[in-house]
Amino acid sequence: MEKFLKDLFTGQSYDENNFFLIAGPCVIESKDVLDTVAKRVSQICNQLGIPYVFKASYRKANRTSASSFTGVGDATGLDLLRKTGNRFSLPTTTDIHAADEAAMAAPFADILQIPAFLCRQTDLLVAAGETGNIVNIKKGQFVSGDAMRFAVDKVRKTGNQNIMLTERGTTFGYQDLIVDYRNIPIMQSHGVPVVMDCTHALQQPNQAAGVTGGNPKMIGTIAKAAVAVGANGLFIETHPEPSKALSDGANMLHLDLLEDLLKALLRIRKAVV
């Protein structure tokens, strides 16, 4: 496990005045896309002193349409994820969707991410906790920050204390989400680090076309507010060509825009600590 992640959970030397970044393309598309994103984001984060976790899903199991791209194959995707992390000396994270995926994915990623729709699935949470990996549980769009303590408890009962929670918006009508920033300190009160998902919080689901929409122009707004209220980390999906991305292109940040945004966020964090 990367040192900053160990420090995050032990409280030994992690800089609480900083934030960490989880970033990458939504889904594993190709080695070239993974390398392009991992190389550029790691360069930026090294320059700015921001701890960085590389993210890419080896499989997308919750696409709107049956015709949507779901991945390059489990074995291929997980292998590409691990090799990308090794190549750029980065910790990695990926989603899992069922209990039997936990043991399969655990050797390839430092953090197992539980999708928001699945945050109450007891067997999935227990299986993730039993791997010993860090478990990042995304708050369901239908769950309060206070109620997420029950998801945390399910993982803790496995003996695994390395847990984080992610705020990713709350359902607002049929085709939009809204962010309640009270959830960040509320979920921190459960004794875990809290991440703000700045891109999925801007999704516009349930579109008639069968492809989820988004509002990427607001990514900076979501991120700035999260940093101002003390989020421990930020989750930002990014891609060199979002319009050509095979998943969630409508709400990803263009890779070229990331550096300036992170610089602005560091200024905000410095001003509020």
C-alpha positions in Angstrom: 0.0 0.0 0.0 1.2 3.5 -0.8 2.6 5.3 2.2 0.2 8.1 2.1 -2.7 5.6 2.2 -1.3 3.9 5.3 -0.8 7.3 6.9 -4.4 8.3 6.0 -5.8 5.5 8.1 -3.2 5.5 10.9 -3.1 9.3 11.2 0.7 9.2 11.7 2.0 11.7 9.2 -0.6 12.3 6.5 -1.0 16.1 5.8 -4.5 16.8 6.8 -4.2 20.3 5.2 -3.8 18.6 1.8 -6.3 16.5 -0.2 -5.6 13.4 -2.3 -6.8 12.7 -5.8 -8.5 9.7 -7.3 -8.5 10.1 -11.1 -8.5 8.3 -14.3 -10.8 7.3 -17.2 -14.1 5.8 -16.4 -13.4 2.4 -17.9 -10.3 0.6 -19.2 -10.4 1.2 -22.9 -6.8 0.6 -24.0 -3.2 0.7 -22.8 -2.7 3.9 -24.6 -5.5 5.8 -22.9 -4.4 4.4 -19.5 -0.8 5.4 -20.0 -1.7 8.9 -21.3 -3.8 9.7 -18.3 -1.6 8.0 -15.7 1.5 9.7 -17.0 0.0 13.2 -17.2 -1.9 13.1 -13.9 1.1 11.7 -12.0 3.3 14.5 -13.4 0.9 17.1 -12.3 0.4 15.7 -8.8 4.1 15.2 -8.3 4.6 18.8 -9.2 1.9 20.0 -6.9 2.5 17.6 -4.0 -0.9 16.0 -4.2 -1.1 12.2 -3.4 -2.6 10.4 -6.4 -4.5 7.1 -6.9 -5.1 5.9 -10.4 -8.7 4.9 -11.2 -10.2 2.9 -14.0 -13.0 0.3 -14.0 -12.1 -3.1 -15.5 -15.8 -3.7 -16.1 -18.9 -1.5 -16.1 -21.9 -3.5 -14.9 -24.4 -0.7 -14.6 -24.7 0.9 -18.0 -28.0 2.3 -19.0 -28.3 0.5 -22.3 -27.5 -3.1 -23.1 -25.6 -1.9 -26.1 -23.2 0.2 -24.1 -19.5 -0.7 -23.8 -18.8 -2.6 -20.6 -15.0 -3.4 -20.8 -12.2 -5.3 -22.6 -12.7 -8.5 -20.6 -12.1 -9.0 -16.8 -8.7 -10.7 -17.0 -7.4 -8.3 -19.6 -8.7 -5.2 -17.8 -7.4 -6.2 -14.4 -4.0 -7.0 -15.9 -3.8 -3.6 -17.6 -4.8 -1.8 -14.4 -2.1 -3.5 -12.3 0.6 -2.9 -15.0 -0.4 0.8 -15.2 0.0 1.1 -11.5 3.4 -0.6 -11.5 4.6 1.3 -14.6 3.9 4.7 -12.9 4.4 3.7 -9.3 0.8 4.5 -8.4 -1.8 2.9 -6.1 -4.9 1.9 -8.1 -8.6 1.5 -7.6 -11.4 -0.2 -9.5 -15.1 -1.0 -9.0 -16.5 -4.4 -8.0 -20.1 -5.3 -8.5 -20.6 -8.7 -6.9 -19.2 -10.6 -3.9 -17.3 -13.1 -6.1 -15.5 -10.3 -7.8 -13.8 -9.1 -4.6 -11.2 -11.8 -4.3 -10.6 -11.7 -8.1 -9.9 -8.0 -8.2 -8.1 -7.6 -4.9 -4.6 -8.6 -6.1 -4.8 -6.0 -8.9 -5.9 -2.9 -7.0 -5.1 -1.2 -3.7 -8.7 0.1 -3.2 -11.9 -1.8 -4.0 -14.7 0.6 -4.9 -18.3 -0.2 -4.1 -20.7 1.5 -6.6 -23.3 3.8 -5.1 -26.2 1.7 -6.3 -24.7 -1.3 -4.3 -23.7 0.5 -1.1 -26.3 -1.5 1.0 -25.4 -5.0 -0.4 -24.2 -6.8 2.7 -22.5 -9.7 0.9 -20.6 -7.4 -1.4 -19.4 -5.2 1.5 -18.3 -8.2 3.6 -16.5 -9.8 0.7 -14.6 -6.5 0.0 -13.7 -6.1 3.7 -12.4 -9.7 3.9 -9.8 -9.1 1.2 -8.0 -6.7 3.5 -7.8 -4.1 0.8 -9.0 -0.5 1.3 -12.7 -0.3 0.7 -14.2 2.9 -0.8 -18.0 2.9 -0.5 -19.8 5.4 -2.6 -22.9 6.9 -0.9 -26.0 5.8 -2.7 -28.0 8.5 -4.5 -30.9 7.4 -2.2 -29.0 7.3 1.1 -28.3 10.0 3.7 -24.7 10.6 4.9 -25.8 9.6 8.4 -27.1 6.2 7.2 -23.8 5.4 5.6 -22.5 4.4 9.0 -24.3 1.1 8.6 -22.3 0.4 5.4 -19.1 1.3 7.3 -20.0 -1.1 10.2 -20.6 -4.0 7.8 -17.0 -3.7 6.6 -15.6 -3.1 10.0 -17.1 -6.3 11.3 -14.8 -8.2 9.0 -11.8 -6.7 10.9 -11.0 -4.3 8.1 -10.6 -0.7 9.3 -9.3 0.7 6.1 -12.6 2.3 4.8 -13.4 5.5 3.0 -16.7 7.0 1.9 -17.5 8.9 -1.3 -20.2 11.5 -1.7 -21.6 11.5 -5.3 -24.8 13.4 -5.2 -28.4 12.7 -4.3 -31.3 11.9 -6.7 -33.1 15.1 -7.6 -36.1 14.2 -9.7 -35.7 11.6 -12.5 -32.8 13.1 -14.5 -30.6 15.1 -12.1 -28.6 15.0 -9.0 -27.9 17.6 -6.3 -25.0 17.7 -3.8 -25.6 18.2 -0.1 -22.3 19.3 1.3 -23.4 18.6 4.8 -22.8 14.9 4.0 -19.0 15.5 4.0 -18.6 16.3 7.7 -21.5 14.0 8.6 -19.7 11.0 7.0 -16.4 12.1 8.4 -18.0 11.7 11.8 -18.2 7.9 11.2 -14.4 8.0 11.6 -13.4 7.6 7.9 -11.9 9.8 5.2 -14.5 11.2 2.8 -14.0 11.8 -0.9 -16.1 14.0 -3.2 -16.9 12.5 -6.6 -16.8 15.7 -8.6 -17.8 14.1 -11.9 -20.5 11.5 -11.2 -22.2 14.1 -9.0 -22.9 15.9 -12.2 -24.5 13.0 -14.1 -27.9 13.5 -15.6 -29.3 9.9 -15.6 -32.3 8.3 -17.3 -32.0 10.0 -20.6 -34.4 8.9 -23.3 -31.4 8.2 -25.6 -30.2 5.5 -23.2 -26.9 7.3 -22.5 -26.3 9.2 -19.2 -25.8 12.9 -19.7 -23.7 15.3 -17.6 -22.6 18.8 -16.9 -18.8 18.9 -16.9 -18.7 22.7 -16.9 -19.7 22.5 -13.2 -16.8 20.1 -12.2 -14.7 23.0 -10.9 -17.7 24.3 -8.8 -18.3 20.9 -7.2 -14.6 20.5 -6.4 -14.1 23.9 -5.0 -17.0 23.6 -2.6 -15.8 20.2 -1.5 -12.3 21.4 -0.8 -13.7 24.4 1.1 -15.7 22.2 3.5 -12.8 19.9 4.2 -13.2 16.8 1.9 -10.2 14.5 2.4 -10.0 13.5 -1.2 -11.4 14.3 -4.7 -12.5 11.8 -7.3 -12.3 13.2 -10.9 -12.7 11.1 -13.9 -10.6 12.5 -16.7 -9.9 11.6 -20.4 -7.7 13.1 -23.2 -10.8 13.1 -25.4 -14.0 12.9 -23.4 -16.2 13.1 -26.5 -14.6 9.8 -27.7 -14.6 8.1 -24.3 -16.4 4.7 -24.2 -18.2 5.4 -20.9 -19.3 8.6 -19.0 -17.8 11.0 -21.5 -20.6 13.4 -20.9 -19.4 14.2 -17.3 -15.6 13.7 -17.5 -13.0 16.5 -17.2 -10.8 17.0 -20.2 -7.3 16.0 -19.2 -5.9 19.4 -20.3 -8.0 21.2 -17.8 -6.9 19.3 -14.7 -3.7 21.1 -13.8 -5.2 24.6 -13.6 -8.2 23.2 -11.6 -5.9 21.5 -9.0 -3.8 24.7 -8.6 -7.0 26.6 -7.8 -8.1 23.9 -5.4 -4.8 24.1 -3.5 -5.2 27.8 -3.1 -8.7 27.3 -1.7 -7.5 24.6 0.8 -4.7 26.9 1.9 -7.1 29.7 2.5 -9.6 27.7 4.6 -7.3 25.6 6.8 
